[in-house]
Amino acid sequence: MASEPTTVIPVPLDQIRYDAQGLVPAIVQDYLDGTVLMMAWMNRASLQKTLETGRTWFWSRSRQELWPKGETSGHVQWVKSIRYDCDCDALLIGAEQVGDIACHRGERSCFHQVAGQVSPPPADTLSQVFEVICDRKSNPNPDSYTCQLLAGGDNKILKKIGEEGAEVVMACKDNDPDAIAGEVADLFYHTLVALAHHEVDLKQVYRKLQARRR
C-alpha cells in the first residue's frame, strides 16, 4: 500500500536551469530498487506543485498544461526525494509508484523495450536476482538448482540458509575479504529463495529498511 511522503527534499526553484521553453527534464525512479520508471518535463509551476503536494506534477508540451501523474489511472507517484544534477538542468525524482505501473502501456517502466522486445527494466542486483528466482518458481525446471530448492520447501531452503550463515561467520573469522563477499552473496541468494517460497516481495524488505533509516 502506497502512502504519502513525510518529507520531500527542498529544491531551490530559482537555481534550476530551465531551457528556452522554461522546461527541465525529470527522471523518475523507484525509490526502493532504483528502477527508472519514466521521463517527463517540468516547469517551475509543476515543480512547485510537486513540492507542495508531495506527488509528481509535470508539464504537457502537447496540451500546454500541468498534469498530475495518475490523475485518471490512479497510478500516483508519491515523491520521496528530489535531486538535481551538478549543472542544475536535470532532476532525479525518487518516488513510490502506486500500482507499480508508470507507463501508459501498462508496463512498470516506460523503458521496457530492448531491440523491439518487451523486457523488464534493470533494477538493483538483488531485485534482478529475485525476479529470476520468482520466474523459476512460476516456470519450474528440474535442472535448475533454484527450482530444486523451492521443491524441497522450508526443510531444504532453511537448512541452506543455516549453512551459508555459518560459512559467513567462518569467512569473517578468517578475515578473508573475497571469501566474505562470496559467502554473503550465497547467503543473500538463499534468503531471496526463502522470500519467494513464502511469497514475500523483496520490496517489503526494502520498506522495512527504509523505515528503520528514519
N, C-alpha and C positions, 0 to 999 in steps of 0.2 A: 504494500500500500504506500503510495507516494504521499509525501507531506510537504507543507510549506516550509521554506528555509527559515532558519532562525537568524542567520547572519549572511549578508552579502557584502563582499569586499567593496569599499567605496572606489569609484572611478572618477578621476578629475576630468570632468567633461571638457573643460577649456584646454586641456593638454592633449586631447585626442586629435590626431591629424586627419581630418576628413578630406576626401578627394574633391575635385572640382564640382561634383554634383552634391557635395555635402554628405557623402556616404563613407562608411568604413566597413570592411568585410568582417564578419563574425563567424568563427568556427565554434560549433557546439559539440562537446564531447561528454560521454557518460562519466560522471564524477567518481564512479566506483572502479570501473575497469579500463577507463581511458579510450573506449571506442569512439572514433569520430562519427558523429551522428548526422551532421548536416552543415551546410554553409549558407548564410543569408546575409543580407545587407542591413545595416543600422544607420540611422542618422542621429543627430543629437536628441531629437524628441523621443525616438524609440528607445534609445539608451537610457534616457531619463525615466521613461515609463517602466523600463525593465528594473531599474534601481528602486523605483517607488513601489512596484507591485511584487517584486521577487519572482516574476515569471518572465519568460522571453517575449519581447515585442520586437518586430522588425519593420523595415520599410519596403513596401512592394513597388518596384520600379515600373511594373506594367500597369498597376491600378493607381499608382501615385497616392498611396495612403498607408497609414500604420496598420499593422495586423498582429494580433497575439497568436502565438503558436498554440494549436489545439482548440481554436475557437469553435470549429464545427465538429472535429473528430473527437475531442476530449483528450487528445494526447498532449497534454500540457507539459511544459518543461519548467520545473522549479529550479531556480538558479541557486547554486551552492558556492560558486566563486566566479569572479571575472578578472582576467589578466589582460594586459596589453603588452605588445612587444617593445623592443628597445627603441624603435622609431615611432612608437605611439600611433601607428597607422593600421593596426590589425588587432582584433580582440579574440580572446580564447575564453569560452564560457564553459564551466563545469556545471552540468545540470543533471537533475533526476528526471528521467523521461517516463512520464506516466504511460502505461500500456506497453512500454518497451518498443514503441513504434514511432520513428521520427519521419520516415519517408512517406510521401503521399501515395506511393505504390504499395503501401502495407508492409514494407521492409523495416527492419530495425534501423538501418542507416541508409542515407541517400547514396553512400559509397559502397554499394553492394554488388557492383558489376566488375568482373575481371575478364577481359577479352571476350566480351559479349555474353558471358555466363554469369548467372546469379551465384554469388559466393558471400558467405558471412564476412563482415568487415573484421580486420585484425583488432584484437584487444590485447591485454597484458598476457604474458606467457601462461600463467596459471589458468586464466579463463579459457585460453585456447586448448590447453590440455584437458580441462574439464569438459569442454564441448566434444572433444574426441571420445572421452570416456562415456558421456551420455549417448553419443551416437552408437558406440559399441553396445550399450545396454538396449537401445532400440533396434539394433540390427546385429544380433548375435552371430559370432563367427567362432566355431570350435577351436580354430587355430590361434585365436587371439588370447594373449595372456590376460588382458583386461577382462575378456568375457569369461575366462576360466575363474578368475577371482569372483566376479559377480555371480556366477553359477554356484560357487561354493558358499555364498552368503556370509553372514557375520562370522561364522567359525573360521573361515579361511581368511577373510579380509582383516578381521581384528587381530588374528594371530600374526599376520604380516606387519601390521602397524606396531605391535609389541616388539617384533624382531627388529624392525627398522629403527624404532626409538632407542633400543639398546645399542644398536650399531652407531647411532649418532653420538650417544654417550661415550662409547669407546673411542670414536674418532676424535672427539673433543679432548678426552683424557690423553690421547697420543699427540695432541696439538698439531694435527696434520691438516692444513687448510684445504687441500684438494680433496682429501677423504671426507672432511666435514661437509664440504659443498655437495659431494656426491651422495652421501648418506642422507643429508637433509632433503635433497631432491627426491630420493627414494621415499622418504617419509611423507613429503608433500604429495607425491603421486598416489601412494596407497591411502592417504587421508582423503584425497579427492574421490577415489573409488568408493570409500565409505559414504561420502556425501551423496554420490549418485545412487548408491544402493538404497539409501534411506530417503531419497528424493528431496534432499535439502539443497537448494540452489546456492552456488558459491557466493552469489551476491548477498545472501543472508549473512554470511560470514563477514563479508566486507562491510556491511552495515553495522555489525557489532563492533568491528574495529574502528570504524569512523565515529561511532557513538562514544567509544572509550577515549578517543583522542580529545574529545571535548570535556 
